[in-house]
Amino acid sequence: MRKVEIFDTTLRDGEQSAGVNLHTHEKLEIAYQLARYGVDVMEAGYPASSPGDFDAVSQIAKSIKGCSVAGLARHVQSDVDAVWEAVKDAEAPRLHLFIATSPIHMQDKLRMTPNQVFEAAQSMVRYAAKRFSDIEWSAEDATRSEWPFLAELIEAVIRAGATVINLPDTVGYTTPAEYSQMFKYIQEHVPNIHRVKLSAHCHDDLGLAVANSIAAIEAGVTQIEGTINGIGERAGNASLEEVAVALAIRRDYYQAETRLDLAQTMRTSRLVSKLTGMVVPANKAVVGANAFAHESGIHQDGVLKNVLTYEIIRPEMIGLASNSLVLGKHSGRHAFREKCQELGLHLSDDEFNQLFKNFKQLTEKKKDVTDDDILALALEASANSGRPHYELEYLHVSFGSNAITTATLGVRMADGTKGQEAATGNGSVEAIYRTIERLLNHPVELQDYRIQSTTGGKDSLAEVYVRVGYDGAFGNGRGVDNDVLAASAKAFLDAVNRIALKREFKEVGVS
């Protein structure tokens, strides 16, 4: 079996999805799970973009074991220096350098001639090679580049010290046949291509990212780049779990495999979805809620007789097992700690004690406590770990079909003081948000509001995701509670807290 390495860019390209803004502790949580999933390379961020991103990449590099940690850089010395300082403590640090090579990008974006791009690429790789032994060089918009120029440039950067050559379909423009042919051309026309790994990075603008990635593997590529759940700019990136499962199911045809622990697929997908607020479509391949659902009578009959009639992927392969009750109101601390470890949660003693307390409170309200419930509680606790500016103390809503809805809220401020306020609205949620506006003494614009349940059943936890505009900035928030309205209030306050924290960090030069 040929080995295909997985380069995960969820924390860099994935975080560039519209509306996604992860805190450092959330990036670390995802990074731990990606390492557990078995990715070969983890692109932790773009260190030169902000002190906050530098700090996140640095913490990930120091904490994560078992895979390479990469940082992105333009062909700018200060970018390269920033990546080195951020990832130098990693087990296997990697620099990811990129420069545009297509005529439209060179002329209209870079304002550079092909000769200038050629010289810049060579010189920056040589500069980087003084520190990095692992340098990935990417030709941005490779699929719209001129192949002879691309081949000449690749030969030069390999001589200068590049160890991985990535040819991305940056705008999701190419087709599987074209992409495969491009890689074959490069292998035939670059004399020193045998000295490097070839990598593919595909975007999904035409819905072809996974197909193009698979075509690249057939053409000899040994590294695939993408994100969990396919998140990313515009229509997103290649969905790594789809590529990996396709190789596993059709290993007879592709004769290639990854080192991913596929049993961690669902856990990884759900964690990324919860922390980014990007809900996985029900009909998404591999990890969608309907991926193993059968409504047609003919399909149901076939599956009951032989599951392979309509299910080519076994749910157990991706870690989708029955979510039965394993913990309840009589469970002790030891059993709960074992469950947290099984879920891959990294908790300090204080965080564990608080989570255990929240778990016990949940068992008084909810009979069946699932893994998803515990994960939701843990993520909510981590979001509130940095002394939030505003924390919900209590909520009362008065509602009637022929009456004016009124909400009353109590909020604890970061300095320990408390505030309370009341307001009316056309509905319960509007009344809650108007009350919060009064407490903040500042208008807040609700741009998006979404709600989902952690599990099925009438006692399921509610997870609410919002996007708000506040004091000239925008932020996302997440709230979890048995009660939908309480979850809504928590989500709104969480969004405001994130905006306030980001502004606070900027004032002290942290983010």
Secondary structure as GFF3:
##gff-version 3
##sequence-region A 1 511
A	DSSP	beta_strand	2	3	.	.	.	ID=ss1
A	DSSP	beta_strand	5	8	.	.	.	ID=ss2
A	DSSP	three_ten_helix	14	16	.	.	.	ID=ss3
A	DSSP	alpha_helix	24	37	.	.	.	ID=ss4
A	DSSP	beta_strand	41	45	.	.	.	ID=ss5
A	DSSP	three_ten_helix	47	49	.	.	.	ID=ss6
A	DSSP	alpha_helix	51	63	.	.	.	ID=ss7
A	DSSP	beta_strand	68	73	.	.	.	ID=ss8
A	DSSP	alpha_helix	77	87	.	.	.	ID=ss9
A	DSSP	beta_strand	93	100	.	.	.	ID=ss10
A	DSSP	alpha_helix	103	105	.	.	.	ID=ss11
A	DSSP	pi_helix	106	110	.	.	.	ID=ss12
A	DSSP	alpha_helix	114	128	.	.	.	ID=ss13
A	DSSP	beta_strand	135	140	.	.	.	ID=ss14
A	DSSP	three_ten_helix	142	144	.	.	.	ID=ss15
A	DSSP	alpha_helix	147	160	.	.	.	ID=ss16
A	DSSP	beta_strand	164	166	.	.	.	ID=ss17
A	DSSP	alpha_helix	176	189	.	.	.	ID=ss18
A	DSSP	three_ten_helix	193	195	.	.	.	ID=ss19
A	DSSP	beta_strand	197	201	.	.	.	ID=ss20
A	DSSP	alpha_helix	209	218	.	.	.	ID=ss21
A	DSSP	beta_strand	223	226	.	.	.	ID=ss22
A	DSSP	three_ten_helix	228	230	.	.	.	ID=ss23
A	DSSP	alpha_helix	240	249	.	.	.	ID=ss24
A	DSSP	alpha_helix	251	254	.	.	.	ID=ss25
A	DSSP	beta_strand	256	257	.	.	.	ID=ss26
A	DSSP	three_ten_helix	262	264	.	.	.	ID=ss27
A	DSSP	alpha_helix	265	276	.	.	.	ID=ss28
A	DSSP	alpha_helix	297	305	.	.	.	ID=ss29
A	DSSP	three_ten_helix	307	309	.	.	.	ID=ss30
A	DSSP	three_ten_helix	315	318	.	.	.	ID=ss31
A	DSSP	alpha_helix	333	342	.	.	.	ID=ss32
A	DSSP	alpha_helix	349	363	.	.	.	ID=ss33
A	DSSP	alpha_helix	371	383	.	.	.	ID=ss34
A	DSSP	beta_strand	390	398	.	.	.	ID=ss35
A	DSSP	beta_strand	405	413	.	.	.	ID=ss36
A	DSSP	beta_strand	418	425	.	.	.	ID=ss37
A	DSSP	alpha_helix	428	440	.	.	.	ID=ss38
A	DSSP	beta_strand	444	453	.	.	.	ID=ss39
A	DSSP	beta_strand	462	470	.	.	.	ID=ss40
A	DSSP	beta_strand	473	481	.	.	.	ID=ss41
A	DSSP	alpha_helix	484	507	.	.	.	ID=ss42
###
